[in-house]
Amino acid sequence: MKARGTLIRRSLLTETSLIVHWCTHENGIVKTVAKGARRPKSAFAGKLDLFYLCEVEIHPAKSGDLHILKDLKIERARLGLRKSYAQTLAASYFVKLVERVSEPETPLPEIADLLDRGLNFLEENDVTHRSVAHFEKQLAGFLGVVEPGVDPIQCLADVFGTMPKQRGELIERLR
């Protein structure tokens, strides 16, 4: 299957392979194994970095939820997210928040689109309290958990539990 998504997490699987998590428009949060990705001459060398927007080709698992990453094409590297710690922290917070509210392999194209728009904004603009609040409000709205007169982050916390720890540090940095 082909999908378009953002790389949101990487972890070691073996000496040569990685587990790569994607937030895709077509299939929601998807876990893949990138076999041989850590080898020096891997076809994935330099292509598996956080926040990259890619077109991916995934071979579905016969059982379980760990699929095989066959190929990818980088559409947008989003290198601007690395220009400051605050930008990277905000991008990490957006990703963690989306992970917190999403069921694995459940298509939520509006949330994947929101994440893309949020990361693209952060790549080109400094993070502000207003941009964080806007992301939270949009996410709460898409999920249908907004209550009049209640802060959207509180609505999200009431439904999904504790919010990602990155939020506290980010809000403190923005003061």
C-alpha positions in Angstrom: 0.0 0.0 0.0 1.1 3.6 -0.6 0.6 6.3 1.9 1.6 9.9 2.6 2.8 10.6 6.1 5.1 12.3 8.6 7.8 10.3 10.4 6.9 10.8 14.1 9.1 8.3 15.9 12.1 6.0 15.4 13.5 3.3 17.6 16.0 0.5 17.3 14.8 -3.0 16.4 18.1 -4.8 15.7 21.7 -3.9 14.9 20.7 -3.0 11.4 16.9 -2.3 11.5 14.6 0.4 12.9 11.0 0.6 13.9 9.5 3.8 12.3 6.2 5.3 13.2 4.2 7.3 10.7 1.2 9.6 11.0 -0.4 8.9 7.6 -3.4 10.5 5.9 -4.7 7.2 4.7 -4.1 4.8 7.6 -3.6 6.9 10.8 -0.6 6.0 13.0 1.3 3.1 11.4 4.3 1.2 12.6 6.8 -0.1 10.1 10.1 -1.9 10.2 12.9 -0.4 8.0 15.0 -3.5 7.5 18.7 -2.7 7.1 18.2 1.0 7.6 21.2 1.3 9.9 23.6 -0.2 7.3 26.0 2.3 5.7 24.8 1.6 2.2 21.1 1.3 3.0 18.5 2.6 0.5 17.0 4.4 3.6 20.3 6.3 4.5 19.5 9.9 5.3 15.8 9.5 4.6 14.4 8.5 8.0 14.5 11.6 10.1 11.9 13.0 12.5 9.2 15.3 11.0 10.0 14.3 7.4 6.9 14.3 5.2 7.2 11.3 2.8 5.3 9.2 0.3 5.9 5.6 1.6 5.3 2.2 0.3 4.3 -0.3 3.0 4.0 -4.0 2.7 1.2 -5.0 5.2 2.1 -7.5 8.0 0.5 -10.9 7.7 -0.2 -10.7 11.5 0.3 -8.0 14.0 0.8 -4.3 13.5 4.4 -4.1 12.5 4.4 -3.6 8.7 7.4 -3.6 6.4 8.7 -0.3 4.9 9.6 -1.0 1.3 10.4 2.4 -0.1 9.9 6.1 0.5 10.3 9.4 -1.2 10.9 12.6 0.8 8.4 15.3 0.0 9.4 17.8 2.6 12.3 17.5 5.0 11.1 20.4 7.3 14.7 21.3 8.2 13.5 24.6 9.6 12.1 22.8 12.7 15.7 22.4 13.8 16.5 26.2 13.8 15.8 26.5 17.5 15.1 24.3 20.5 11.7 25.9 20.9 10.7 25.0 17.3 11.8 21.4 17.8 10.1 21.2 21.2 6.8 22.5 19.7 7.0 20.0 16.8 7.6 17.2 19.3 4.6 18.4 21.4 2.3 18.5 18.4 3.4 14.9 17.5 3.0 13.6 21.0 -0.4 15.2 21.3 -1.6 13.6 18.0 -0.2 10.2 19.2 -2.0 10.6 22.5 -5.5 11.1 20.9 -5.2 8.7 18.0 -5.9 5.0 17.8 -3.3 3.0 15.8 -4.2 2.4 12.2 -7.4 4.4 12.4 -7.6 6.8 9.5 -8.1 10.4 10.7 -7.1 12.4 7.6 -8.1 15.7 9.2 -5.7 15.1 12.1 -2.9 14.1 9.8 -3.6 17.2 7.8 -3.6 19.4 11.0 -0.2 17.9 12.0 1.2 18.6 8.6 -0.1 22.2 8.7 1.2 22.7 12.2 4.7 21.4 11.4 4.8 23.4 8.1 3.8 26.5 10.1 6.5 25.9 12.7 9.1 25.3 10.0 8.6 28.8 8.6 7.5 30.8 11.8 8.6 31.1 15.4 6.5 29.2 17.8 4.1 31.4 19.8 1.6 30.8 22.6 -1.1 31.6 20.0 0.1 29.0 17.5 0.1 26.3 20.2 -3.4 27.3 21.4 -4.6 27.3 17.8 -3.3 23.7 17.2 -4.9 22.5 20.5 -8.2 24.2 19.6 -8.3 22.7 16.1 -7.5 19.2 17.4 -10.1 19.4 20.1 -12.6 20.5 17.4 -11.8 17.7 15.1 -12.3 15.2 17.9 -15.6 16.8 19.0 -14.5 17.4 22.6 -14.7 21.2 22.7 -16.9 22.6 25.4 -17.9 26.3 25.4 -16.0 28.4 27.9 -13.4 25.6 28.6 -9.8 25.8 27.4 -9.4 23.2 24.6 -6.3 21.6 26.3 -8.5 21.0 29.4 -11.1 19.4 27.2 -8.5 17.1 25.6 -7.1 16.3 29.1 -10.5 15.5 30.4 -11.1 12.9 27.6 -7.6 11.6 27.0 -5.8 11.9 30.3 -2.5 13.6 31.1 -1.2 15.7 28.3 2.4 15.3 26.9 5.1 16.6 29.2 6.6 18.7 26.4 3.7 21.1 26.8 4.7 22.3 30.2 8.3 23.1 29.1 7.1 24.7 25.9 4.6 27.0 27.7 7.3 27.9 30.2 9.7 28.8 27.3 7.1 31.0 25.6 6.6 33.2 28.8 
